[in-house]
Amino acid sequence: MSIQAPRADVSRARVYGGLVLGVVAVSWAAPLIRFAEAPSLAISAWRLTFAAAPLLALALVRGRSELASFSVRTWGWLLVSGLALALHFATWIASLQYTTVASSVALVTTQPVWVTLFAWLALSERVGSRGVAALVLCLSGSVLIGARDFAAGGTALWGDLLAVAGAILAAVYFVVGRRVRESMSLGTYVGVVYAVAAAALMLAHGFVDSPLTGFSSRTWWVLLGLALVPQLIGHSLLNASVRHLSAPFVAVASLGEPVLSTLWAVPLLGETPDWVQLVGGGLALVGVLVMSRDEAARQPPPPDMVPAAD
């Protein structure tokens, strides 16, 4: 894939600097989650609630006329998108309680390949030979990581399955977003969908025995940090990058996230990946790279949309 040139009205240093900072910011999600002494459902709920509050406020102030124009069908799609995002966070964050950062982030990062698969199934978008190869590579890497964790025993395999589920649910969120975002602004879409996801996770606590309060001050700071750094700063910068660089190019750059997350986990959590995790994660990342090259040859998604996953 060729290096993309930013638009003429924005400096190269600013565009690429923002992209690098965005990737670094989102790479802190997994390590920060491991420092939060709270149930995974509570981490998901508070992270999205803290992130959704300012975004929803902006949507209500700037997009009131836009919100009033939505049809019942549009609100239905927004609800589906928000629920998929809520389930994505619930499953992926839960995976980090059972498996390593390296395995979890390698598996959840396969979401773009699942997007390609679902776009083919739901939107009838063409999938070329590269797309098929990407899916095979990602599945091979996932199976290798899963087989390693199964052989090791314990609950690591369950964590791997939750991470894959998180990737699939993020793909559902993104595919639905591609459909509904054609008729609304990014700010309005994100404000509403994040709020729906946060509300769903908060309501879920009424059906499970999982506390929402009573955490240490350190955990509350971690929860705020998750909302501010990976979510608001990281994903905002990635979305801004796609306004000036191609979506496939940003997707490839985002492959730095699992690499950095794994590196942070070595000194902070004492988790050093073994060769099976490295090979399996490498196969999965190569699959995403192949998919991105295939995406570059086809019609890209809306110019300011990237999967808001981890």
Number of C-alpha atoms within 10 A of each C-alpha: 13 7 8 12 13 19 12 8 7 10 12 14 10 12 21 17 13 19 25 20 15 27 24 20 24 28 27 23 24 26 20 20 24 19 14 20 16 21 15 21 24 23 25 28 24 21 24 28 22 21 22 25 14 14 21 22 14 15 20 17 11 13 19 12 10 14 17 8 11 13 9 9 10 17 15 13 18 24 18 19 26 26 22 24 29 29 22 30 28 22 23 30 27 23 29 24 18 17 21 24 28 27 28 32 28 32 31 29 27 33 24 27 28 25 23 25 22 19 21 13 12 11 14 10 14 14 17 15 12 17 22 17 17 29 23 16 24 29 20 17 27 26 16 19 26 23 16 17 22 15 10 11 10 11 14 24 22 18 24 30 20 25 31 27 22 32 30 25 27 31 28 25 27 28 23 22 25 17 15 18 22 11 12 15 13 17 15 22 23 21 21 23 27 25 24 25 28 26 18 18 25 19 12 15 15 10 7 9 8 14 13 15 10 9 13 12 9 12 18 19 12 21 26 17 19 30 22 17 21 27 24 21 18 27 24 18 22 30 21 19 27 23 16 21 21 20 24 25 20 22 21 18 16 21 19 17 24 27 18 18 24 27 19 20 21 15 10 12 15 9 15 15 18 10 9 17 22 18 15 26 29 17 22 30 25 20 26 28 25 24 31 26 19 22 23 16 11 13 10 13 20 16 16 19 22 23 20 20 22 24
